[in-house]
Amino acid sequence: MLKTTIVALTTAWLATTAMAQDANLEKLGGFKTTGTAMMEPIAQSGENVDALKAIAAKIKVPAGFKVSLYAAVPDARHMAVGPQGVVTFVGTRKELVYTMTDRNKDRVADDVKVFAPSVKMAVPNGVCFSRDGVLYLAEQNRVLSFPAAEFFYEGPDVAAFPVVKQGELVPASAESYNHTARTCRIGPDGRLYVTLGQPFNVPAADVMPDFQKQGIGGVISMKTDGTDRQVYAVGMRNPLGIDFNPKDKTVWVNDNQVDGMGDMIPVGETNHVTGPGQNFGFPWYGGGNTRTVEYKDDKVPDGVIFPAVERDAHAADLGLSFYNGKQFPQAYRGGFFTTQHGSWNRVEPVGARVLFTSLKEDGTADKTEVFADGWLTADGEYLGRPVDVQVLNDGSLLVSDDLAGAVWRIAYEG
């Protein structure tokens, strides 16, 4: 009886909370206030900030570059730089999205605040902007849009609209704490692209038809109002960083490989999606050309595409952004930066760095080199774990870090 009572109370509480959140979204969509108070800003001075600045001094970058602390941001994950350059938005794997504002343009954020505190969020990891200033937020199982986010971000109430309603991005059976940090980009075609990691290390064969139909373990696209949902690419385990090459409009996506197969296999992946309907081999392959144990005897689908860039095994490649600025030397223009979050289950840890990949004239991958490292010490201690890379309007590079709770800035000073 006690158990039944607890379940009933919990269900009632969840239903009441959901209704309150729906009511808030309805009010925000009608440009009404919710009565929500602003939360205290994140301190940008003091002992914690001093310690973060000491970490920045330990990061190694090529000659002429400098690493500095841009902002202290708890749990900082994927980022979106506002088109006007007013504010940068930072997602997390928890319940909050933050804003960073550099008011005096000294290339350090003056204040960091919680964005849209009146909206209850779940794993609000993926943030991206349209060229006309609409912010899109890809959560665990919902997508929201915030028109004029750079204008409304100062207050607790912001214009907010559901693009994909709660519970409709993936089926309830695929809603998990594992691999459900989404990322997003607006494509050259004006459509919204969202990465959908699947929740297992290797999924059972009986769930694969539904996963592929939904685009789980791949990339989906839709119109910015949420209609005309299409599966763009499949055959990925946990895709995260995604960006379009501005030159040829093709898509590049990082994908994290299968765990439990050893320290050195399988390789991590950066996949080059040159058109819709392509399959990148998971779960038949765990990474690169390494077959998974679970599917080693199964026939591989025709036309599987192997990674354009093979990464270190279990380094957890996350963020990916093409360099579209003018501050860095010519050698960096036209290529893309990626981050390695760092391994969690290798005997010899690897990662926690920023990489740069150049492209050939035909748009295929050329060389990859380490651009910034030092977050992983020689003793195997993580001082930080880079997550995302985004280019500020001045051409410098922002690197988010969810372990240190920081956003670093890498600038070229010649």
Phi, psi and omega in degrees: 000318179298317180298317180297320179296317180297315179300317181296317179295318180297315179299318179295319180296316179297319180295319179295317179298316179299317179297320179296320179292319176299321179296319178297315179299321179297318178295315181295323177294336177261013178060040177252156178277155180249350183082009180283137179272151174290147176272159181296138177294158178280128183300135178247026174207168180110189186297318181298315180295321177298320179293322178295321178296327178292325176294317180304324181291344182266354183278131182264132177224165180298160180304137179095347179259156179222138177255133178219165176277122177271319181196150169269117183223113181301135172059030188300125181240238185280149191235159174219121179273126180299139181304328179278353181075014182282315188212150175244135182259141185231119177276170177220170173267012182251247185230002187235150168243139182247158172242143176239127182235126174256091187286321184264006176056039174264014177066030171222134180293131180276325176216149179232122185229159173286134180265136174051058182295346179280354180253120176284125185241157177228112182052061180279064188280319191264119176234140177204154182248146164275163183295336180267015168092016175269127177269130176250139182236115178262111179266188178303316183213041178194155172231129178243157172236145180231091178296143178055040182300326180292342179268320187269353193295340184291331184258170181287336181253127182229151176296122185219139182219139176285129172268312171237121185294157178306129178088003184245000176284317173225157176297157180303327182293339181258003178279119190214164171281350187254128175061033179242025169273110185271158169229163183211159173209150169269125183279169177301338178274003179082002180270158178267125179251133183228133174275140180233101173288149176265152195279358186251164168295305170223121184285154175289154185298330185287343179266347186299318179303316179292320179300313182292326177295324181272348184082015178283124191088045182179208182232132174247160174225158180202163170293160186289354173263006177092355181273168176058049177293133180225149173274121184266319180209149179227183177083027177240153183269303179216076180289141180227269183304132181217138175202159179258135173290116183296342182281310183245003174068012178277163187255139173240136186221131171279145178221134180269135190271178185289138176271164171082012180254001181124165182293325191257354177223156350276169181289155170283166187229142159240117186259144179252109182264110185263356179183168182290152172087009183276150182241128185253019161098342178280140010264007179293326174244139181271349182159128185062226181255020178275119180286142175284152178298319186292333185238017187295335181259001181273149177290131179281135178302150178294145172081014179300138183253130179273162187299145176287328177226125174269132183252170176301140180298129173065023176277351177060072178285123186244277187288153178208125177214133171289144179274110181248014180268182180237358182286320184285157177303161185304328183299338182266350184279129181096348175261187181224151177260145175225161176243151170243116184293332180107146184287151177247342186227020175270144175298316175254105185296153180213153176112216184054060182200172177247133180245156174234133178241123176271160180243152174279174181299330182276005177088004177269164184292142177250264184245148174242135180223155175286128180258318180216128174211176185125352176287339174251116185280168178297338178274002179083018178264134177272118172275341179189167178224099180300141182243302187230159174230131177219149183264123174288163182297338178276359178094356176280169186246128174263139179232119179273158187210110184275347175278307180288339185069054187212160167237120181265153176240130177246119183238152176261123182247359175079000000 
